[in-house]
Amino acid sequence: MSSKTNSMMSENLKIEIAKELGVYDLVKKDGGWGNVSSKTCGNMVSKAIEIANRNLEK
């Protein structure tokens, strides 16, 4: 993920979303986010926005 996204999303949130999207094993195996595809990163950002919007509605 880009450094801008890294600063905007906590590591815990990224891990939670990666697990939900089924890519956390790749991150864990490779020891970082470098091999996560840009499409998956985009999906992670979309999911983070969805979570933020849900939290705002509460």
mmCIF file as Biopython writes it, N, C-alpha, C and O atoms, coordinates in Angstrom:
data_model
#
loop_
_atom_site.group_PDB
_atom_site.id
_atom_site.type_symbol
_atom_site.label_atom_id
_atom_site.label_alt_id
_atom_site.label_comp_id
_atom_site.label_asym_id
_atom_site.label_entity_id
_atom_site.label_seq_id
_atom_site.pdbx_PDB_ins_code
_atom_site.Cartn_x
_atom_site.Cartn_y
_atom_site.Cartn_z
_atom_site.occupancy
_atom_site.B_iso_or_equiv
_atom_site.auth_seq_id
_atom_site.auth_asym_id
_atom_site.pdbx_PDB_model_num
ATOM 1   N N  . MET A ? 1  ? 0.846   -1.168  0.000  1.0 0.0 1  A 1 
ATOM 2   C CA . MET A ? 1  ? 0.000   0.000   0.000  1.0 0.0 1  A 1 
ATOM 3   C C  . MET A ? 1  ? 0.892   1.232   0.000  1.0 0.0 1  A 1 
ATOM 4   O O  . MET A ? 1  ? 2.023   1.190   0.484  1.0 0.0 1  A 1 
ATOM 5   N N  . SER A ? 2  ? 0.392   2.296   -0.530 1.0 0.0 2  A 1 
ATOM 6   C CA . SER A ? 2  ? 1.203   3.506   -0.607 1.0 0.0 2  A 1 
ATOM 7   C C  . SER A ? 2  ? 1.446   4.075   0.776  1.0 0.0 2  A 1 
ATOM 8   O O  . SER A ? 2  ? 0.705   3.786   1.715  1.0 0.0 2  A 1 
ATOM 9   N N  . SER A ? 3  ? 2.490   4.887   0.899  1.0 0.0 3  A 1 
ATOM 10  C CA . SER A ? 3  ? 2.814   5.453   2.205  1.0 0.0 3  A 1 
ATOM 11  C C  . SER A ? 3  ? 1.706   6.386   2.680  1.0 0.0 3  A 1 
ATOM 12  O O  . SER A ? 3  ? 1.476   6.498   3.884  1.0 0.0 3  A 1 
ATOM 13  N N  . LYS A ? 4  ? 1.012   7.060   1.757  1.0 0.0 4  A 1 
ATOM 14  C CA . LYS A ? 4  ? -0.094  7.937   2.154  1.0 0.0 4  A 1 
ATOM 15  C C  . LYS A ? 4  ? -1.201  7.111   2.795  1.0 0.0 4  A 1 
ATOM 16  O O  . LYS A ? 4  ? -1.745  7.502   3.828  1.0 0.0 4  A 1 
ATOM 17  N N  . THR A ? 5  ? -1.541  5.969   2.191  1.0 0.0 5  A 1 
ATOM 18  C CA . THR A ? 5  ? -2.566  5.102   2.757  1.0 0.0 5  A 1 
ATOM 19  C C  . THR A ? 5  ? -2.104  4.547   4.092  1.0 0.0 5  A 1 
ATOM 20  O O  . THR A ? 5  ? -2.900  4.434   5.024  1.0 0.0 5  A 1 
ATOM 21  N N  . ASN A ? 6  ? -0.827  4.199   4.198  1.0 0.0 6  A 1 
ATOM 22  C CA . ASN A ? 6  ? -0.306  3.673   5.454  1.0 0.0 6  A 1 
ATOM 23  C C  . ASN A ? 6  ? -0.506  4.661   6.586  1.0 0.0 6  A 1 
ATOM 24  O O  . ASN A ? 6  ? -0.816  4.258   7.707  1.0 0.0 6  A 1 
ATOM 25  N N  . SER A ? 7  ? -0.337  5.940   6.316  1.0 0.0 7  A 1 
ATOM 26  C CA . SER A ? 7  ? -0.467  6.931   7.372  1.0 0.0 7  A 1 
ATOM 27  C C  . SER A ? 7  ? -1.929  7.198   7.716  1.0 0.0 7  A 1 
ATOM 28  O O  . SER A ? 7  ? -2.220  7.738   8.784  1.0 0.0 7  A 1 
ATOM 29  N N  . MET A ? 8  ? -2.844  6.833   6.839  1.0 0.0 8  A 1 
ATOM 30  C CA . MET A ? 8  ? -4.256  7.108   7.074  1.0 0.0 8  A 1 
ATOM 31  C C  . MET A ? 8  ? -4.993  5.930   7.710  1.0 0.0 8  A 1 
ATOM 32  O O  . MET A ? 8  ? -6.038  6.117   8.333  1.0 0.0 8  A 1 
ATOM 33  N N  . MET A ? 9  ? -4.465  4.736   7.560  1.0 0.0 9  A 1 
ATOM 34  C CA . MET A ? 9  ? -5.104  3.545   8.105  1.0 0.0 9  A 1 
ATOM 35  C C  . MET A ? 9  ? -4.190  2.919   9.146  1.0 0.0 9  A 1 
ATOM 36  O O  . MET A ? 9  ? -2.996  2.739   8.907  1.0 0.0 9  A 1 
ATOM 37  N N  . SER A ? 10 ? -4.750  2.592   10.289 1.0 0.0 10 A 1 
ATOM 38  C CA . SER A ? 10 ? -3.942  1.931   11.302 1.0 0.0 10 A 1 
ATOM 39  C C  . SER A ? 10 ? -3.563  0.534   10.823 1.0 0.0 10 A 1 
ATOM 40  O O  . SER A ? 10 ? -4.242  -0.056  9.983  1.0 0.0 10 A 1 
ATOM 41  N N  . GLU A ? 11 ? -2.497  0.031   11.357 1.0 0.0 11 A 1 
ATOM 42  C CA . GLU A ? 11 ? -2.044  -1.318  11.002 1.0 0.0 11 A 1 
ATOM 43  C C  . GLU A ? 11 ? -3.114  -2.350  11.366 1.0 0.0 11 A 1 
ATOM 44  O O  . GLU A ? 11 ? -3.348  -3.301  10.622 1.0 0.0 11 A 1 
ATOM 45  N N  . ASN A ? 12 ? -3.753  -2.153  12.509 1.0 0.0 12 A 1 
ATOM 46  C CA . ASN A ? 12 ? -4.803  -3.086  12.929 1.0 0.0 12 A 1 
ATOM 47  C C  . ASN A ? 12 ? -5.969  -3.093  11.961 1.0 0.0 12 A 1 
ATOM 48  O O  . ASN A ? 12 ? -6.512  -4.155  11.660 1.0 0.0 12 A 1 
ATOM 49  N N  . LEU A ? 13 ? -6.364  -1.932  11.467 1.0 0.0 13 A 1 
ATOM 50  C CA . LEU A ? 13 ? -7.459  -1.848  10.497 1.0 0.0 13 A 1 
ATOM 51  C C  . LEU A ? 13 ? -7.063  -2.520  9.193  1.0 0.0 13 A 1 
ATOM 52  O O  . LEU A ? 13 ? -7.863  -3.243  8.600  1.0 0.0 13 A 1 
ATOM 53  N N  . LYS A ? 14 ? -5.831  -2.287  8.741  1.0 0.0 14 A 1 
ATOM 54  C CA . LYS A ? 14 ? -5.370  -2.935  7.508  1.0 0.0 14 A 1 
ATOM 55  C C  . LYS A ? 14 ? -5.391  -4.448  7.654  1.0 0.0 14 A 1 
ATOM 56  O O  . LYS A ? 14 ? -5.806  -5.154  6.736  1.0 0.0 14 A 1 
ATOM 57  N N  . ILE A ? 15 ? -4.950  -4.947  8.789  1.0 0.0 15 A 1 
ATOM 58  C CA . ILE A ? 15 ? -4.926  -6.392  9.016  1.0 0.0 15 A 1 
ATOM 59  C C  . ILE A ? 15 ? -6.352  -6.944  9.051  1.0 0.0 15 A 1 
ATOM 60  O O  . ILE A ? 15 ? -6.635  -7.982  8.452  1.0 0.0 15 A 1 
ATOM 61  N N  . GLU A ? 16 ? -7.239  -6.254  9.745  1.0 0.0 16 A 1 
ATOM 62  C CA . GLU A ? 16 ? -8.636  -6.688  9.821  1.0 0.0 16 A 1 
ATOM 63  C C  . GLU A ? 16 ? -9.258  -6.775  8.422  1.0 0.0 16 A 1 
ATOM 64  O O  . GLU A ? 16 ? -9.929  -7.755  8.097  1.0 0.0 16 A 1 
ATOM 65  N N  . ILE A ? 17 ? -9.036  -5.764  7.611  1.0 0.0 17 A 1 
ATOM 66  C CA . ILE A ? 17 ? -9.601  -5.742  6.260  1.0 0.0 17 A 1 
ATOM 67  C C  . ILE A ? 17 ? -8.936  -6.800  5.389  1.0 0.0 17 A 1 
ATOM 68  O O  . ILE A ? 17 ? -9.612  -7.478  4.615  1.0 0.0 17 A 1 
ATOM 69  N N  . ALA A ? 18 ? -7.627  -6.947  5.505  1.0 0.0 18 A 1 
ATOM 70  C CA . ALA A ? 18 ? -6.921  -7.962  4.716  1.0 0.0 18 A 1 
ATOM 71  C C  . ALA A ? 18 ? -7.441  -9.357  5.048  1.0 0.0 18 A 1 
ATOM 72  O O  . ALA A ? 18 ? -7.590  -10.192 4.156  1.0 0.0 18 A 1 
ATOM 73  N N  . LYS A ? 19 ? -7.712  -9.609  6.307  1.0 0.0 19 A 1 
ATOM 74  C CA . LYS A ? 19 ? -8.278  -10.907 6.700  1.0 0.0 19 A 1 
ATOM 75  C C  . LYS A ? 19 ? -9.658  -11.077 6.085  1.0 0.0 19 A 1 
ATOM 76  O O  . LYS A ? 19 ? -9.984  -12.142 5.560  1.0 0.0 19 A 1 
ATOM 77  N N  . GLU A ? 20 ? -10.460 -10.034 6.149  1.0 0.0 20 A 1 
ATOM 78  C CA . GLU A ? 20 ? -11.808 -10.087 5.592  1.0 0.0 20 A 1 
ATOM 79  C C  . GLU A ? 20 ? -11.783 -10.334 4.080  1.0 0.0 20 A 1 
ATOM 80  O O  . GLU A ? 20 ? -12.643 -11.037 3.549  1.0 0.0 20 A 1 
ATOM 81  N N  . LEU A ? 21 ? -10.798 -9.756  3.392  1.0 0.0 21 A 1 
ATOM 82  C CA . LEU A ? 21 ? -10.691 -9.921  1.945  1.0 0.0 21 A 1 
ATOM 83  C C  . LEU A ? 21 ? -9.897  -11.163 1.549  1.0 0.0 21 A 1 
ATOM 84  O O  . LEU A ? 21 ? -9.775  -11.475 0.364  1.0 0.0 21 A 1 
ATOM 85  N N  . GLY A ? 22 ? -9.361  -11.868 2.540  1.0 0.0 22 A 1 
ATOM 86  C CA . GLY A ? 22 ? -8.657  -13.110 2.266  1.0 0.0 22 A 1 
ATOM 87  C C  . GLY A ? 22 ? -7.239  -12.957 1.745  1.0 0.0 22 A 1 
ATOM 88  O O  . GLY A ? 22 ? -6.718  -13.871 1.106  1.0 0.0 22 A 1 
ATOM 89  N N  . VAL A ? 23 ? -6.604  -11.819 2.004  1.0 0.0 23 A 1 
ATOM 90  C CA . VAL A ? 23 ? -5.232  -11.618 1.522  1.0 0.0 23 A 1 
ATOM 91  C C  . VAL A ? 23 ? -4.213  -11.516 2.659  1.0 0.0 23 A 1 
ATOM 92  O O  . VAL A ? 23 ? -3.028  -11.291 2.409  1.0 0.0 23 A 1 
ATOM 93  N N  . TYR A ? 24 ? -4.659  -11.678 3.890  1.0 0.0 24 A 1 
ATOM 94  C CA . TYR A ? 24 ? -3.737  -11.523 5.009  1.0 0.0 24 A 1 
ATOM 95  C C  . TYR A ? 24 ? -2.638  -12.580 4.996  1.0 0.0 24 A 1 
ATOM 96  O O  . TYR A ? 24 ? -1.504  -12.296 5.381  1.0 0.0 24 A 1 
ATOM 97  N N  . ASP A ? 25 ? -2.961  -13.793 4.559  1.0 0.0 25 A 1 
ATOM 98  C CA . ASP A ? 25 ? -1.931  -14.833 4.508  1.0 0.0 25 A 1 
ATOM 99  C C  . ASP A ? 25 ? -0.779  -14.425 3.600  1.0 0.0 25 A 1 
ATOM 100 O O  . ASP A ? 25 ? 0.378   -14.715 3.904  1.0 0.0 25 A 1 
ATOM 101 N N  . LEU A ? 26 ? -1.078  -13.758 2.493  1.0 0.0 26 A 1 
ATOM 102 C CA . LEU A ? 26 ? -0.042  -13.256 1.584  1.0 0.0 26 A 1 
ATOM 103 C C  . LEU A ? 26 ? 0.822   -12.211 2.287  1.0 0.0 26 A 1 
ATOM 104 O O  . LEU A ? 26 ? 2.049   -12.240 2.188  1.0 0.0 26 A 1 
ATOM 105 N N  . VAL A ? 27 ? 0.184   -11.302 2.988  1.0 0.0 27 A 1 
ATOM 106 C CA . VAL A ? 27 ? 0.918   -10.256 3.714  1.0 0.0 27 A 1 
ATOM 107 C C  . VAL A ? 27 ? 1.807   -10.885 4.773  1.0 0.0 27 A 1 
ATOM 108 O O  . VAL A ? 27 ? 2.974   -10.521 4.917  1.0 0.0 27 A 1 
ATOM 109 N N  . LYS A ? 28 ? 1.249   -11.827 5.509  1.0 0.0 28 A 1 
ATOM 110 C CA . LYS A ? 28 ? 1.999   -12.485 6.580  1.0 0.0 28 A 1 
ATOM 111 C C  . LYS A ? 28 ? 3.171   -13.282 6.000  1.0 0.0 28 A 1 
ATOM 112 O O  . LYS A ? 28 ? 4.281   -13.235 6.530  1.0 0.0 28 A 1 
ATOM 113 N N  . LYS A ? 29 ? 2.920   -14.012 4.914  1.0 0.0 29 A 1 
ATOM 114 C CA . LYS A ? 29 ? 3.951   -14.837 4.295  1.0 0.0 29 A 1 
ATOM 115 C C  . LYS A ? 29 ? 5.102   -13.980 3.753  1.0 0.0 29 A 1 
ATOM 116 O O  . LYS A ? 29 ? 6.273   -14.321 3.921  1.0 0.0 29 A 1 
ATOM 117 N N  . ASP A ? 30 ? 4.757   -12.874 3.108  1.0 0.0 30 A 1 
ATOM 118 C CA . ASP A ? 30 ? 5.764   -12.010 2.491  1.0 0.0 30 A 1 
ATOM 119 C C  . ASP A ? 30 ? 6.375   -11.003 3.468  1.0 0.0 30 A 1 
ATOM 120 O O  . ASP A ? 30 ? 7.352   -10.331 3.137  1.0 0.0 30 A 1 
ATOM 121 N N  . GLY A ? 31 ? 5.810   -10.900 4.653  1.0 0.0 31 A 1 
ATOM 122 C CA . GLY A ? 31 ? 6.355   -10.000 5.655  1.0 0.0 31 A 1 
ATOM 123 C C  . GLY A ? 31 ? 6.076   -8.530  5.409  1.0 0.0 31 A 1 
ATOM 124 O O  . GLY A ? 31 ? 6.795   -7.670  5.916  1.0 0.0 31 A 1 
ATOM 125 N N  . GLY A ? 32 ? 5.054   -8.236  4.646  1.0 0.0 32 A 1 
ATOM 126 C CA . GLY A ? 32 ? 4.697   -6.839  4.418  1.0 0.0 32 A 1 
ATOM 127 C C  . GLY A ? 32 ? 3.651   -6.700  3.331  1.0 0.0 32 A 1 
ATOM 128 O O  . GLY A ? 32 ? 3.105   -7.682  2.829  1.0 0.0 32 A 1 
ATOM 129 N N  . TRP A ? 33 ? 3.391   -5.461  2.987  1.0 0.0 33 A 1 
ATOM 130 C CA . TRP A ? 33 ? 2.311   -5.133  2.068  1.0 0.0 33 A 1 
ATOM 131 C C  . TRP A ? 33 ? 2.789   -4.989  0.624  1.0 0.0 33 A 1 
ATOM 132 O O  . TRP A ? 33 ? 1.977   -4.728  -0.264 1.0 0.0 33 A 1 
ATOM 133 N N  . GLY A ? 34 ? 4.073   -5.151  0.375  1.0 0.0 34 A 1 
ATOM 134 C CA . GLY A ? 34 ? 4.651   -4.893  -0.943 1.0 0.0 34 A 1 
ATOM 135 C C  . GLY A ? 34 ? 4.108   -5.727  -2.084 1.0 0.0 34 A 1 
ATOM 136 O O  . GLY A ? 34 ? 4.089   -5.259  -3.223 1.0 0.0 34 A 1 
ATOM 137 N N  . ASN A ? 35 ? 3.665   -6.950  -1.818 1.0 0.0 35 A 1 
ATOM 138 C CA . ASN A ? 35 ? 3.173   -7.819  -2.884 1.0 0.0 35 A 1 
ATOM 139 C C  . ASN A ? 35 ? 1.657   -7.842  -3.001 1.0 0.0 35 A 1 
ATOM 140 O O  . ASN A ? 35 ? 1.103   -8.652  -3.743 1.0 0.0 35 A 1 
ATOM 141 N N  . VAL A ? 36 ? 0.984   -6.961  -2.276 1.0 0.0 36 A 1 
ATOM 142 C CA . VAL A ? 36 ? -0.470  -6.863  -2.390 1.0 0.0 36 A 1 
ATOM 143 C C  . VAL A ? 36 ? -0.767  -6.047  -3.640 1.0 0.0 36 A 1 
ATOM 144 O O  . VAL A ? 36 ? -0.232  -4.953  -3.817 1.0 0.0 36 A 1 
ATOM 145 N N  . SER A ? 37 ? -1.620  -6.582  -4.504 1.0 0.0 37 A 1 
ATOM 146 C CA . SER A ? 37 ? -1.905  -5.913  -5.780 1.0 0.0 37 A 1 
ATOM 147 C C  . SER A ? 37 ? -2.588  -4.562  -5.562 1.0 0.0 37 A 1 
ATOM 148 O O  . SER A ? 37 ? -3.220  -4.324  -4.533 1.0 0.0 37 A 1 
ATOM 149 N N  . SER A ? 38 ? -2.446  -3.695  -6.548 1.0 0.0 38 A 1 
ATOM 150 C CA . SER A ? 38 ? -3.081  -2.379  -6.448 1.0 0.0 38 A 1 
ATOM 151 C C  . SER A ? 38 ? -4.600  -2.523  -6.416 1.0 0.0 38 A 1 
ATOM 152 O O  . SER A ? 38 ? -5.282  -1.730  -5.767 1.0 0.0 38 A 1 
ATOM 153 N N  . LYS A ? 39 ? -5.135  -3.523  -7.106 1.0 0.0 39 A 1 
ATOM 154 C CA . LYS A ? 39 ? -6.578  -3.766  -7.077 1.0 0.0 39 A 1 
ATOM 155 C C  . LYS A ? 39 ? -7.018  -4.107  -5.657 1.0 0.0 39 A 1 
ATOM 156 O O  . LYS A ? 39 ? -8.028  -3.595  -5.174 1.0 0.0 39 A 1 
ATOM 157 N N  . THR A ? 40 ? -6.264  -4.966  -4.999 1.0 0.0 40 A 1 
ATOM 158 C CA . THR A ? 40 ? -6.590  -5.337  -3.627 1.0 0.0 40 A 1 
ATOM 159 C C  . THR A ? 40 ? -6.458  -4.147  -2.700 1.0 0.0 40 A 1 
ATOM 160 O O  . THR A ? 40 ? -7.276  -3.969  -1.797 1.0 0.0 40 A 1 
ATOM 161 N N  . CYS A ? 41 ? -5.439  -3.331  -2.911 1.0 0.0 41 A 1 
ATOM 162 C CA . CYS A ? 41 ? -5.280  -2.118  -2.093 1.0 0.0 41 A 1 
ATOM 163 C C  . CYS A ? 41 ? -6.490  -1.207  -2.268 1.0 0.0 41 A 1 
ATOM 164 O O  . CYS A ? 41 ? -6.990  -0.634  -1.300 1.0 0.0 41 A 1 
ATOM 165 N N  . GLY A ? 42 ? -6.950  -1.081  -3.495 1.0 0.0 42 A 1 
ATOM 166 C CA . GLY A ? 42 ? -8.149  -0.284  -3.759 1.0 0.0 42 A 1 
ATOM 167 C C  . GLY A ? 42 ? -9.361  -0.862  -3.054 1.0 0.0 42 A 1 
ATOM 168 O O  . GLY A ? 42 ? -10.179 -0.123  -2.507 1.0 0.0 42 A 1 
ATOM 169 N N  . ASN A ? 43 ? -9.479  -2.188  -3.065 1.0 0.0 43 A 1 
ATOM 170 C CA . ASN A ? 43 ? -10.579 -2.847  -2.355 1.0 0.0 43 A 1 
ATOM 171 C C  . ASN A ? 43 ? -10.482 -2.607  -0.852 1.0 0.0 43 A 1 
ATOM 172 O O  . ASN A ? 43 ? -11.496 -2.454  -0.171 1.0 0.0 43 A 1 
ATOM 173 N N  . MET A ? 44 ? -9.261  -2.576  -0.347 1.0 0.0 44 A 1 
ATOM 174 C CA . MET A ? 44 ? -9.059  -2.318  1.079  1.0 0.0 44 A 1 
ATOM 175 C C  . MET A ? 44 ? -9.476  -0.895  1.438  1.0 0.0 44 A 1 
ATOM 176 O O  . MET A ? 44 ? -10.100 -0.668  2.475  1.0 0.0 44 A 1 
ATOM 177 N N  . VAL A ? 45 ? -9.135  0.046   0.593  1.0 0.0 45 A 1 
ATOM 178 C CA . VAL A ? 45 ? -9.530  1.446   0.832  1.0 0.0 45 A 1 
ATOM 179 C C  . VAL A ? 45 ? -11.051 1.573   0.784  1.0 0.0 45 A 1 
ATOM 180 O O  . VAL A ? 45 ? -11.653 2.241   1.625  1.0 0.0 45 A 1 
ATOM 181 N N  . SER A ? 46 ? -11.664 0.927   -0.202 1.0 0.0 46 A 1 
ATOM 182 C CA . SER A ? 46 ? -13.128 0.962   -0.300 1.0 0.0 46 A 1 
ATOM 183 C C  . SER A ? 46 ? -13.772 0.386   0.956  1.0 0.0 46 A 1 
ATOM 184 O O  . SER A ? 46 ? -14.752 0.933   1.462  1.0 0.0 46 A 1 
ATOM 185 N N  . LYS A ? 47 ? -13.225 -0.707  1.454  1.0 0.0 47 A 1 
ATOM 186 C CA . LYS A ? 47 ? -13.755 -1.336  2.663  1.0 0.0 47 A 1 
ATOM 187 C C  . LYS A ? 47 ? -13.563 -0.422  3.872  1.0 0.0 47 A 1 
ATOM 188 O O  . LYS A ? 47 ? -14.444 -0.331  4.727  1.0 0.0 47 A 1 
ATOM 189 N N  . ALA A ? 48 ? -12.423 0.248   3.946  1.0 0.0 48 A 1 
ATOM 190 C CA . ALA A ? 48 ? -12.167 1.183   5.056  1.0 0.0 48 A 1 
ATOM 191 C C  . ALA A ? 48 ? -13.171 2.329   5.027  1.0 0.0 48 A 1 
ATOM 192 O O  . ALA A ? 48 ? -13.653 2.758   6.075  1.0 0.0 48 A 1 
ATOM 193 N N  . ILE A ? 49 ? -13.486 2.823   3.843  1.0 0.0 49 A 1 
ATOM 194 C CA . ILE A ? 49 ? -14.483 3.897   3.700  1.0 0.0 49 A 1 
ATOM 195 C C  . ILE A ? 49 ? -15.849 3.391   4.138  1.0 0.0 49 A 1 
ATOM 196 O O  . ILE A ? 49 ? -16.585 4.095   4.829  1.0 0.0 49 A 1 
ATOM 197 N N  . GLU A ? 50 ? -16.187 2.175   3.738  1.0 0.0 50 A 1 
ATOM 198 C CA . GLU A ? 50 ? -17.456 1.570   4.143  1.0 0.0 50 A 1 
ATOM 199 C C  . GLU A ? 50 ? -17.553 1.475   5.661  1.0 0.0 50 A 1 
ATOM 200 O O  . GLU A ? 50 ? -18.588 1.799   6.244  1.0 0.0 50 A 1 
ATOM 201 N N  . ILE A ? 51 ? -16.478 1.034   6.293  1.0 0.0 51 A 1 
ATOM 202 C CA . ILE A ? 51 ? -16.447 0.916   7.759  1.0 0.0 51 A 1 
ATOM 203 C C  . ILE A ? 51 ? -16.592 2.294   8.401  1.0 0.0 51 A 1 
ATOM 204 O O  . ILE A ? 51 ? -17.341 2.457   9.364  1.0 0.0 51 A 1 
ATOM 205 N N  . ALA A ? 52 ? -15.881 3.276   7.872  1.0 0.0 52 A 1 
ATOM 206 C CA . ALA A ? 52 ? -15.954 4.643   8.420  1.0 0.0 52 A 1 
ATOM 207 C C  . ALA A ? 52 ? -17.368 5.197   8.296  1.0 0.0 52 A 1 
ATOM 208 O O  . ALA A ? 52 ? -17.874 5.826   9.225  1.0 0.0 52 A 1 
ATOM 209 N N  . ASN A ? 53 ? -18.003 4.965   7.154  1.0 0.0 53 A 1 
ATOM 210 C CA . ASN A ? 53 ? -19.368 5.451   6.964  1.0 0.0 53 A 1 
ATOM 211 C C  . ASN A ? 53 ? -20.337 4.778   7.933  1.0 0.0 53 A 1 
ATOM 212 O O  . ASN A ? 53 ? -21.242 5.425   8.461  1.0 0.0 53 A 1 
ATOM 213 N N  . ARG A ? 54 ? -20.148 3.476   8.167  1.0 0.0 54 A 1 
ATOM 214 C CA . ARG A ? 54 ? -20.995 2.759   9.133  1.0 0.0 54 A 1 
ATOM 215 C C  . ARG A ? 54 ? -20.821 3.351   10.520 1.0 0.0 54 A 1 
ATOM 216 O O  . ARG A ? 54 ? -21.794 3.525   11.253 1.0 0.0 54 A 1 
ATOM 217 N N  . ASN A ? 55 ? -19.579 3.662   10.880 1.0 0.0 55 A 1 
ATOM 218 C CA . ASN A ? 55 ? -19.296 4.214   12.203 1.0 0.0 55 A 1 
ATOM 219 C C  . ASN A ? 55 ? -19.886 5.613   12.366 1.0 0.0 55 A 1 
ATOM 220 O O  . ASN A ? 55 ? -20.291 5.996   13.464 1.0 0.0 55 A 1 
ATOM 221 N N  . LEU A ? 56 ? -19.934 6.373   11.276 1.0 0.0 56 A 1 
ATOM 222 C CA . LEU A ? 56 ? -20.523 7.712   11.331 1.0 0.0 56 A 1 
ATOM 223 C C  . LEU A ? 56 ? -22.036 7.661   11.528 1.0 0.0 56 A 1 
ATOM 224 O O  . LEU A ? 56 ? -22.626 8.544   12.151 1.0 0.0 56 A 1 
ATOM 225 N N  . GLU A ? 57 ? -22.646 6.619   10.989 1.0 0.0 57 A 1 
ATOM 226 C CA . GLU A ? 57 ? -24.102 6.472   11.092 1.0 0.0 57 A 1 
ATOM 227 C C  . GLU A ? 57 ? -24.551 6.098   12.502 1.0 0.0 57 A 1 
ATOM 228 O O  . GLU A ? 57 ? -25.714 6.291   12.858 1.0 0.0 57 A 1 
ATOM 229 N N  . LYS A ? 58 ? -23.639 5.569   13.295 1.0 0.0 58 A 1 
ATOM 230 C CA . LYS A ? 58 ? -23.990 5.133   14.663 1.0 0.0 58 A 1 
ATOM 231 C C  . LYS A ? 58 ? -24.163 6.289   15.601 1.0 0.0 58 A 1 
ATOM 232 O O  . LYS A ? 58 ? -24.458 6.090   16.779 1.0 0.0 58 A 1 
#
